[in-house]
Amino acid sequence: MSEISAAAVMDLRKMSGQGMMDCKKALQEANGDIEQAMDILRKKGLATLARRTARDTSEGMVMGKSSPDGKTAAMATLCCETDFVAKSEGFVAAAETLAQVALACPADQGVENILATSVGGRKFNDVLTETVSKTGEKIQVGDYAKYTLDGPGLIRTYIHFNAKVGTMIQIETGGEATAASDAMKRTASDIAMHITATKPLALNKEQIDPKTIEREKAIFAEQVKNKPANMISKIVEGKMQKFYAENCLLQQAFVKDDSKSVEQVLNEAAKEAGGRAKITRFVRFEVG
């Protein structure tokens, strides 16, 4: 076994972010070849990931990024096991890279597409493996979505200050002038924040899973089964209307002014901007 200099160990440590002993062992195994030693450390990261497949990843960060023209935006989550690692320099750097990769990814969904996307000549899967090797924890991409405008409109992302929850929303407008107005920009950001806080199930009741609707109806019917038969259907329908108002974005009371619905707030902003606007889709990601 060749003698490994302290300088070589330090060089590898700077390159990999690994501990001194891990770097020394890798260099010894590679007979002093630093590139081969890096490959050994990367394989160690894969092995760590494989060993921790069943571990829970309830910590991490939500990341979002928009193109310079605002026509495309992406949001993704990077998840790990502990809050300590989530706040570490290496993990934060990987999360920032993920934001760039998410925006560059040619597909608009699918974690596997994120892992295969390259930024700066490196696939994100390689970045992920090295981060696992450095931290010793299971780390994975949890969620990913990318929105692109086909016509006039705007996309807004809102990420809460703790970086554990965030929302991306796409709004279609009648013209570019409406989308560019301060009123629409402000309202889009406010609605994204609203979604982050209220967790709507869908944009409207037509988009709620029919199985969810049937389940709620069955629960409400069970709650009032002792009422007169001719009243049960009316009571259930009233409860369902309340359910829709609480869980459908457009019907929800706006968090900044609960005297108005989200749809009313959007329409007022569009009118102020001299046009029309419609929310076409949204996504809400949360870590933990």
C-alpha positions in Angstrom: 0.0 0.0 0.0 1.4 3.3 -1.1 2.1 6.1 1.4 -0.6 8.8 1.3 0.5 12.3 2.0 -1.4 14.7 4.2 -1.6 17.2 1.3 -3.3 14.6 -0.9 -5.8 13.9 1.8 -6.6 17.6 2.3 -7.0 18.1 -1.5 -9.5 15.2 -1.7 -11.3 16.5 1.4 -11.7 19.9 -0.2 -13.0 18.3 -3.4 -15.4 15.9 -1.8 -16.4 17.4 1.5 -15.7 14.0 3.2 -14.1 13.4 6.5 -10.3 13.0 6.7 -10.4 9.3 7.5 -12.8 8.6 4.6 -10.5 10.5 2.2 -7.4 8.7 3.4 -9.0 5.3 3.0 -10.3 6.2 -0.4 -6.8 7.3 -1.5 -5.2 4.2 -0.1 -7.7 2.0 -2.0 -7.0 4.0 -5.2 -3.2 3.9 -4.7 -3.0 7.6 -4.5 -5.1 8.4 -7.6 -7.3 11.3 -6.6 -9.8 10.9 -9.4 -10.3 7.2 -8.6 -10.6 8.1 -5.0 -13.4 10.5 -5.8 -15.2 7.7 -7.7 -14.8 5.5 -4.6 -16.3 8.2 -2.4 -19.2 8.6 -4.8 -19.9 4.9 -4.8 -19.9 5.2 -1.0 -22.7 7.7 -1.4 -24.7 5.3 -3.5 -24.1 2.5 -1.0 -25.3 4.8 1.8 -28.4 5.7 -0.2 -29.1 2.0 -0.8 -28.8 1.1 2.9 -31.2 3.9 3.9 -33.9 3.3 1.3 -36.5 2.6 4.0 -35.6 5.6 6.2 -38.0 8.5 6.5 -37.2 11.8 4.8 -39.4 14.3 6.6 -37.0 17.3 6.6 -35.7 19.3 3.7 -36.4 22.3 1.5 -38.9 23.5 -1.1 -37.2 25.3 -3.9 -38.6 27.4 -6.8 -37.1 29.3 -9.8 -38.4 31.3 -12.7 -37.0 32.1 -16.1 -35.9 35.7 -16.7 -39.0 36.4 -18.8 -41.3 34.9 -16.3 -42.9 32.6 -18.8 -41.6 29.4 -17.2 -41.3 28.4 -13.5 -40.5 25.3 -11.6 -40.7 24.0 -8.1 -39.3 20.9 -6.4 -38.5 19.5 -3.0 -35.2 18.1 -1.7 -35.8 15.8 1.3 -33.5 14.4 4.0 -33.7 12.7 7.4 -32.8 15.4 9.9 -33.2 19.2 10.3 -29.5 19.4 11.1 -28.6 18.1 7.6 -31.4 20.3 6.0 -29.6 23.3 7.3 -26.1 22.2 6.3 -24.1 24.0 3.7 -23.8 21.0 1.4 -27.5 20.2 1.5 -28.5 23.9 0.9 -26.1 24.0 -2.1 -27.6 20.8 -3.5 -31.1 22.3 -3.1 -30.0 25.5 -4.9 -28.7 23.3 -7.7 -32.0 21.4 -7.8 -33.8 24.7 -8.4 -31.7 25.3 -11.5 -32.1 21.7 -12.7 -35.9 21.9 -12.2 -36.1 24.9 -14.5 -33.7 23.3 -17.0 -35.5 19.9 -17.1 -37.1 19.3 -20.5 -40.0 17.4 -18.9 -42.7 19.2 -16.8 -43.0 16.4 -14.2 -41.3 13.2 -13.0 -38.5 12.9 -10.5 -36.7 10.5 -12.8 -36.4 13.3 -15.3 -34.9 15.6 -12.7 -32.2 13.1 -11.8 -31.2 12.7 -15.5 -31.0 16.5 -16.2 -27.6 18.2 -16.3 -26.5 21.6 -15.2 -22.9 22.6 -15.7 -22.1 19.3 -17.2 -23.2 17.2 -14.2 -26.4 15.2 -13.8 -28.4 16.0 -10.7 -28.2 12.3 -9.8 -24.4 12.7 -9.4 -24.9 15.8 -7.2 -27.4 13.9 -5.1 -25.0 10.9 -4.7 -22.2 13.2 -3.6 -24.4 15.0 -1.1 -25.5 11.6 0.4 -21.9 10.6 0.7 -21.1 13.9 2.5 -24.0 13.8 4.9 -24.4 10.1 5.5 -28.2 10.5 5.3 -30.8 9.4 2.8 -31.6 12.4 0.5 -34.1 12.4 -2.3 -36.1 14.6 -4.6 -39.7 14.5 -3.3 -41.8 16.5 -5.7 -41.3 18.3 -9.0 -43.5 20.4 -11.3 -42.8 22.9 -14.1 -45.2 25.3 -15.6 -44.8 27.1 -19.0 -47.2 29.8 -20.3 -48.7 29.2 -23.8 -50.2 32.7 -24.0 -50.7 35.9 -22.0 -50.5 35.3 -18.2 -48.2 35.0 -15.3 -46.7 32.3 -13.0 -45.9 33.0 -9.4 -44.2 31.0 -6.8 -44.4 31.6 -3.0 -42.1 29.7 -0.6 -42.7 30.2 3.1 -39.9 31.6 5.2 -39.0 28.2 6.7 -38.6 26.8 3.1 -40.7 23.7 4.1 -43.9 24.6 2.1 -44.5 26.5 -1.1 -46.9 27.0 -4.0 -46.8 27.6 -7.7 -49.8 29.1 -9.5 -50.5 29.8 -13.2 -52.9 32.5 -14.2 -54.2 33.1 -17.8 -55.0 36.7 -18.7 -56.7 38.4 -21.7 -53.6 40.2 -22.7 -50.0 40.8 -21.7 -50.8 44.3 -20.4 -53.1 42.7 -17.8 -50.5 40.2 -16.8 -47.9 42.9 -16.4 -50.0 45.1 -14.2 -49.0 45.7 -10.6 -52.5 44.7 -9.5 -52.3 41.2 -11.1 -48.7 40.6 -10.0 -49.6 41.5 -6.4 -52.8 39.4 -6.5 -51.1 36.4 -8.0 -48.5 36.5 -5.2 -51.2 36.9 -2.6 -53.2 33.9 -3.9 -50.0 31.8 -4.0 -49.5 32.7 -0.3 -53.2 31.9 0.4 -52.8 28.4 -1.1 -49.7 27.8 1.0 -51.7 28.6 4.1 -55.1 27.0 3.3 -54.2 23.7 1.5 -57.1 23.7 -1.0 -57.9 20.3 -2.5 -58.7 21.6 -6.0 -59.4 24.7 -8.1 -63.1 24.0 -8.1 -65.5 21.2 -7.2 -65.3 19.7 -10.7 -61.7 18.9 -10.1 -62.2 17.1 -6.7 -61.8 13.4 -7.0 -65.3 11.8 -7.2 -64.2 9.2 -4.6 -63.5 12.1 -2.2 -66.9 13.6 -2.8 -68.7 10.2 -2.2 -66.7 9.6 0.9 -67.6 13.0 2.4 -71.3 12.5 1.5 -71.3 9.1 3.2 -69.7 10.7 6.3 -72.3 13.5 6.4 -75.2 11.1 5.9 -74.0 9.0 8.8 -73.8 12.1 11.0 -77.5 12.9 10.4 -78.9 9.5 10.0 -81.3 10.1 12.9 -82.9 13.1 11.2 -86.2 12.8 9.4 -85.7 11.0 6.0 -87.0 14.0 4.0 -84.4 16.3 5.6 -81.3 14.1 5.2 -80.5 14.9 1.6 -80.9 18.7 2.1 -78.7 18.6 5.2 -76.0 16.6 3.4 -76.2 19.0 0.4 -75.7 21.9 2.8 -72.7 20.3 4.4 -71.2 19.5 0.9 -71.6 23.2 -0.1 -69.6 24.1 3.1 -67.0 21.4 2.2 -66.6 22.9 -1.3 -66.3 26.4 0.1 -63.5 25.3 2.5 -61.6 23.1 0.0 -62.1 24.6 -3.5 -59.6 27.4 -4.1 -62.0 29.7 -6.0 -64.7 29.5 -3.4 -62.4 29.8 -0.4 -62.6 33.0 1.7 -59.5 35.0 0.9 -57.0 35.0 3.8 -56.3 38.7 3.6 -60.0 39.6 3.4 -62.4 36.9 4.3 -65.4 39.0 3.2 -64.4 38.0 -0.4 -63.7 34.7 -2.1 -60.5 34.1 -4.0 -62.4 34.3 -7.3 -63.8 37.7 -6.4 -60.3 39.0 -5.4 -58.9 37.7 -8.7 -61.7 39.3 -10.8 -61.3 42.6 -9.0 -57.6 42.7 -9.7 -58.2 41.8 -13.4 -60.8 44.6 -13.7 -58.4 47.1 -12.1 -55.8 46.0 -14.7 -58.3 46.5 -17.5 -58.8 42.9 -18.5 -59.7 39.4 -17.4 -57.9 36.6 -15.6 -58.4 32.9 -14.8 -56.4 30.6 -12.6 -55.6 27.6 -14.7 -53.6 25.4 -12.2 -51.6 25.4 -9.0 -49.5 23.0 -7.0 -48.6 23.0 -3.4 -45.5 21.2 -2.0 -44.7 20.6 1.6 -41.8 18.8 3.3 -42.6 16.7 6.4 
